[in-house]
């Protein structure tokens, strides 16, 4: 998956968090790992200056991700599963 594809799927999963359960059931580990990675990287601070509305939206999505239990995901395990190991 390219960096752009990873960014798009991560944004989609953070926006529609009910899809995370679907992706887990379908064993789409790479996509779920992308969302976890993006949430852990957080929103770039400079986005608050260039696009405040997008910054606020992404901050809300990441906050909701963690409130819904996003902290329990193990990124190393997801990456290992995505690699087929």
N, C-alpha and C positions, 0 to 999 in steps of 0.2 A: 504494500500500500504506500502510495506516495505521501509526502508531507501534506500536500493540499487535500488529498482524500481523507487522511487521518484527521485533519482539522475539521473538515466538513462533517464527518461522521460523529466526531466528538461533540461538535456544536449541536447536531441533531439530537444526540442522546441526552445532552444536558438540557435541551429545550423540551424534549418529550421524554421525561424520565421513566414513564411506564414502559417504554421500549427496551429499557435495560433488562427487565425481566424476560422479555421475548428473546433478546439477543443471548442471554445466558442459557435459556432453554434450548436455543438453536446452536449452542456452543460456538458462538461468534466471538471468541475470546479476544481477538485483535481489536475489534471495534470497542468492546467494553474497556480494554486496557487503554485505548486512545482517550476515552472519556475520563478515565481515572487520572491519566497523565495530565490532561488539560486542566482538570480541577485542581490538581496538586500544584501545577505551575501558576495557577491563579490568573487573573486578568492583568495584562500589562498596564502599569500605572500611567504611562503616557497616553493611553486610550482615553483617560479621563479628560485630557486636554483636547484631543483631536475629535472624539465622538463621545460626549458625556452620556448620551442616551444608551448607546451600545455598551459602554462601560457599566452603567447601572444595571442593565438587563443581564449581562453576563455575571456580574457579582451576585445578583438575586438567584440566578440559576445554580451557581456553585454553592451558595449558601443552602439552597433547598436540597441539593445533592447530598451535602453533609448532614443536614437535618433528617434526611430520609435514610441515613445509615451508610453513606458512601465511604466513610472512614474504614469500614470493615473489609473493603477490597484489598487484597494483597497484590500489588503490582507485579512483583517477581513471579508469583504463581500464575497470574493471567498471561504474562509474557511467555512463560515456559509452556503453558497450555497452547498458546497461539503458535508456538514453534513446533508443537507436536511432540514434546518431550514428556 
